[in-house]
Amino acid sequence: MIREHFKNIGLTVLLIANVFSCACASVKTMDNSSAPQTKSATKQENIIVSIPEMTSTAEIEAFKFTKESNPPRKDLLLKKLENYIAPLQKVDLVNLSNWAKTQMQDYKLPADFLTGTQVEQIYEAKDITVLKLKVADLPSHTPIVKRFLYLLPVYDSSTTEIKKIFITIEGHAEE
């Protein structure tokens, strides 16, 4: 009974933290979008959308993912991501993290992070294809929590060009 009570309190705190985090990310996004773009901001950097750890967006929630480890054109789609290695390495993963900021301070996404990328899910519609890719194991704040970096590239179905790349952190506790 007591354990269940504390579990509910923990879930409530987690929910409040996620809502607060989403609100802060939204405000930051609005501030950045209204600021003039500098010449150093590339097209590649402009299509990368950072989503705070363990949160989502309405756009991502609309994707009806199915389990698929070997989608059609997988190699071609993954090859397209190679053009985005440098901009993805510039993403501030510490600010993306909600729970392991201290452990993430010295973490750098390696140059070969796409090697061994796992396709976990796929969403296909008439005009877009979205892959959910697990790309890296991340440092954690506790040994029982496993954390992973995910990319969700959104491709134009007809040209296979990347329209947007969501980057986020997901994790789970192993008990």
C-alpha positions in Angstrom: 0.0 0.0 0.0 2.7 2.5 1.0 4.9 1.4 -2.0 1.9 2.1 -4.3 1.3 5.5 -2.7 5.0 6.5 -3.3 4.8 5.1 -6.9 1.8 7.4 -7.6 3.6 10.4 -6.1 6.6 9.6 -8.3 4.5 9.4 -11.4 2.8 12.7 -10.5 6.2 14.4 -10.0 7.4 12.9 -13.3 4.3 14.2 -15.1 4.7 17.7 -13.7 8.4 17.7 -14.7 7.5 16.7 -18.2 4.8 19.4 -18.5 7.2 22.0 -17.2 10.0 20.8 -19.5 7.7 20.9 -22.6 6.5 24.4 -21.7 10.1 25.5 -21.3 11.1 23.9 -24.6 8.1 25.5 -26.3 9.1 28.9 -25.0 12.7 28.4 -26.1 11.6 27.3 -29.6 9.4 30.3 -30.0 12.2 32.6 -28.9 14.6 31.0 -31.4 12.1 31.0 -34.3 11.5 34.7 -34.0 15.2 35.6 -33.8 16.9 36.4 -37.1 18.8 33.5 -38.6 22.6 34.0 -38.8 24.5 33.1 -41.9 26.1 30.1 -40.0 22.7 28.5 -39.5 22.5 25.9 -42.3 19.5 24.2 -43.8 20.6 21.0 -42.1 20.6 22.7 -38.6 17.2 24.2 -39.3 15.4 20.9 -39.8 16.7 19.3 -36.6 14.0 19.5 -33.9 15.1 18.8 -30.3 12.5 17.1 -28.1 13.3 17.0 -24.3 13.8 13.6 -22.8 10.7 11.4 -22.4 8.4 14.0 -23.9 6.7 14.2 -27.3 4.9 16.5 -29.7 1.5 16.3 -31.3 3.3 15.7 -34.6 5.2 12.7 -33.3 2.1 11.3 -31.6 0.3 11.4 -35.0 2.7 9.0 -36.5 1.2 5.5 -36.2 4.4 3.5 -35.9 4.6 -0.2 -36.6 7.3 -2.6 -35.6 9.7 -3.0 -38.6 13.4 -3.8 -38.3 14.1 -3.9 -42.0 11.9 -1.4 -43.9 12.1 -1.1 -47.7 14.9 1.3 -48.8 16.4 1.1 -45.3 20.0 1.5 -46.5 19.1 4.4 -48.8 17.2 6.2 -46.1 20.0 5.7 -43.5 22.6 6.8 -46.0 20.7 10.2 -46.3 21.4 10.8 -42.6 25.1 10.8 -43.2 24.8 14.4 -44.4 23.5 15.4 -41.0 26.2 13.9 -38.8 27.9 17.2 -38.0 24.7 19.2 -37.2 23.4 16.3 -35.1 26.7 16.3 -33.1 26.1 20.0 -32.3 22.8 19.3 -30.6 23.0 20.2 -26.9 22.3 16.8 -25.3 22.7 18.2 -21.8 19.7 20.5 -22.3 17.8 17.6 -24.0 18.3 15.5 -20.9 15.9 15.8 -18.0 17.5 13.5 -15.5 21.2 12.9 -16.1 22.5 16.4 -16.8 25.6 15.9 -14.7 26.4 12.6 -16.4 25.9 14.1 -19.8 28.3 17.0 -19.3 31.2 15.3 -20.9 29.3 13.1 -23.3 30.0 13.7 -27.0 28.1 11.9 -29.7 30.8 10.0 -31.6 31.4 10.6 -35.3 30.4 7.0 -36.1 27.2 7.1 -34.2 25.1 6.0 -37.2 27.1 2.7 -37.3 24.9 0.0 -35.8 21.8 2.2 -35.8 18.7 0.1 -35.0 15.5 0.7 -36.9 12.9 0.1 -34.2 9.7 1.3 -35.9 8.4 2.8 -39.1 5.5 5.0 -40.2 4.6 5.2 -43.8 2.0 7.5 -45.4 1.3 8.7 -48.9 3.8 11.6 -48.7 6.2 10.8 -45.8 8.2 7.9 -44.3 9.4 8.2 -40.7 11.9 5.9 -39.1 12.4 5.6 -35.3 16.1 5.0 -34.9 17.9 4.0 -31.7 21.4 5.5 -32.3 23.3 5.5 -29.0 23.4 4.4 -25.4 23.6 7.4 -23.1 25.1 7.9 -19.6 22.6 7.5 -16.8 22.1 8.9 -13.4 21.5 5.5 -11.8 22.5 2.0 -12.7 18.9 0.7 -13.1 18.0 3.3 -15.7 19.0 2.7 -19.3 18.9 5.8 -21.6 19.1 6.0 -25.4 19.3 8.7 -28.0 16.7 8.4 -30.7 16.4 10.0 -34.1 13.1 10.2 -36.0 14.0 11.4 -39.5 11.0 12.4 -41.7 11.5 11.6 -45.3 9.6 12.7 -48.4 8.3 9.4 -49.7 8.8 10.2 -53.3 12.3 11.8 -53.3 13.6 10.3 -50.0 14.9 13.7 -49.0 14.9 14.5 -45.3 12.3 17.1 -44.4 12.8 17.1 -40.6 14.8 15.2 -38.0 13.5 14.9 -34.4 16.1 14.1 -31.8 15.2 12.9 -28.3 16.1 10.7 -25.4 14.1 7.8 -24.1 14.8 5.4 -21.3 13.4 2.8 -19.0 14.2 1.3 -15.6 15.3 -2.2 -15.3 14.1 -3.9 -12.1 
